[in-house]
Amino acid sequence: MERVLEFLKEARPCFVTTVDGDAPRVRPQGFHMEYDGKLCFCTADGKATSKELKKNPNMEVAAVNGTKFIRVRGKAEFLGEDACAKALEMMPQLAQMVQPGKFEVFAMTQAKAVITDLATGENEDIML
């Protein structure tokens, strides 16, 4: 997990991919955290990201840092108020971006990360 968190920190932003019907949807994401041993992101209730993940929890995250890129594939699981409080503690400006009561945190479950170095062709597989 530590390797994935560090990579995402250095590579900001990352991009979260959801599924809308039979079409992929990609959005930049500037926030991530570890909560209860899971990689987590946030959105707002009512946004397309939230609706799509609740309908189809399959998701992927991607980011690039120099010659390396990461892809993390898993399923979204929405967490409760404690996770939201932790996210707001880590990044208080989130409260200004989302209406009160509309903030959501989702974790990636059944997740696997792959870090690839384009210069060497090496792959690093990480189970989360």
Phi and psi in degrees as a GROMACS rama.xvg file:
@    title "Ramachandran Plot"
@    xaxis  label "Phi"
@    yaxis  label "Psi"
@TYPE xy
-57.5239  -40.7216  GLU-2
-62.7482  -42.5645  ARG-3
-66.3226  -46.0226  VAL-4
-60.573  -43.801  LEU-5
-64.6399  -42.7092  GLU-6
-60.8632  -47.4864  PHE-7
-64.1748  -34.495  LEU-8
-63.8609  -43.0344  LYS-9
-75.1041  -24.8535  GLU-10
-101.082  9.09715  ALA-11
-48.179  142.273  ARG-12
-81.8884  164.942  PRO-13
-102.472  174.197  CYS-14
-126.205  128.304  PHE-15
-100.624  128.435  VAL-16
-109.252  130.572  THR-17
-119.445  179.151  THR-18
-119.29  129.047  VAL-19
-120.842  97.9196  ASP-20
67.8725  -114.41  GLY-21
-112.018  16.2253  ASP-22
-117.375  138.297  ALA-23
-75.8257  150.72  PRO-24
-131.165  131.885  ARG-25
-121.733  134.995  VAL-26
-138.699  143.926  ARG-27
-70.9806  147.894  PRO-28
-138.013  120.13  GLN-29
-97.0774  -6.37942  GLY-30
-120.331  136.642  PHE-31
-151.36  157.674  HIS-32
-158.333  166.222  MET-33
-100.662  133.334  GLU-34
-142.548  125.458  TYR-35
52.913  36.6857  ASP-36
76.2624  11.4045  GLY-37
-118.984  147.495  LYS-38
-76.6252  125.5  LEU-39
-126.635  152.612  CYS-40
-135.688  177.416  PHE-41
-136.233  160.944  CYS-42
-156.39  -172.26  THR-43
-117.572  138.359  ALA-44
-58.4814  134.645  ASP-45
97.3865  -18.3593  GLY-46
-76.2958  160.216  LYS-47
-58.6738  -39.3477  ALA-48
-55.0628  -49.4028  THR-49
-61.9472  -48.5607  SER-50
-61.0645  -44.1267  LYS-51
-65.9572  -42.7777  GLU-52
-68.8314  -30.7523  LEU-53
-73.2823  -30.8404  LYS-54
-80.0016  -41.1583  LYS-55
-141.03  104.675  ASN-56
-75.1463  -3.03985  PRO-57
-66.0495  131.934  ASN-58
-150.619  163.468  MET-59
-144.828  146.756  GLU-60
-121.151  140.157  VAL-61
-138.587  148.591  ALA-62
-156.233  157.795  ALA-63
-125.787  139.508  VAL-64
-141.923  102.721  ASN-65
65.61  -125.425  GLY-66
-90.5444  2.37257  THR-67
-108.741  146.178  LYS-68
-136.643  156.512  PHE-69
-123.874  143.087  ILE-70
-129.729  130.904  ARG-71
-123.456  121.492  VAL-72
-115.369  137.944  ARG-73
-173.89  -160.129  GLY-74
-122.106  141.954  LYS-75
-81.7151  138.192  ALA-76
-132.244  119.072  GLU-77
-77.8821  136.684  PHE-78
-105.466  174.152  LEU-79
-92.2508  -164.216  GLY-80
-63.8014  -32.0371  GLU-81
-62.0203  -40.6046  ASP-82
-67.3451  -38.2862  ALA-83
-63.5677  -42.8622  CYS-84
-61.9919  -40.9999  ALA-85
-63.4847  -43.1685  LYS-86
-62.046  -43.8393  ALA-87
-67.5592  -31.8364  LEU-88
-66.6128  -41.5456  GLU-89
-71.594  -34.6139  MET-90
-141.583  81.658  MET-91
-56.9646  -28.1994  PRO-92
-65.0087  -14.0385  GLN-93
-59.1854  -33.1377  LEU-94
-62.8922  -26.9419  ALA-95
-83.0767  -15.5388  GLN-96
-93.0835  -19.4575  MET-97
-129.757  139.255  VAL-98
-62.939  145.779  GLN-99
-54.6074  137.688  PRO-100
80.3901  -2.56558  GLY-101
-109.051  -0.410315  LYS-102
-80.7557  134.104  PHE-103
-133.573  146.333  GLU-104
-117.511  134.392  VAL-105
-125.618  142.689  PHE-106
-106.456  153.984  ALA-107
-93.2825  125.074  MET-108
-112.438  165.422  THR-109
48.2036  41.547  GLN-110
-96.4623  144.942  ALA-111
-136.355  132.83  LYS-112
-110.976  147.929  ALA-113
-131.239  123.906  VAL-114
-107.284  124.161  ILE-115
-116.729  135.508  THR-116
-102.884  112.511  ASP-117
-66.4146  -27.0736  LEU-118
-73.0378  -35.3147  ALA-119
-108.982  -18.285  THR-120
80.2397  3.91341  GLY-121
-77.053  142.933  GLU-122
-117.816  140.313  ASN-123
-121.118  115.336  GLU-124
-93.3583  134.274  ASP-125
-133.765  120.419  ILE-126
-87.4414  132.893  MET-127
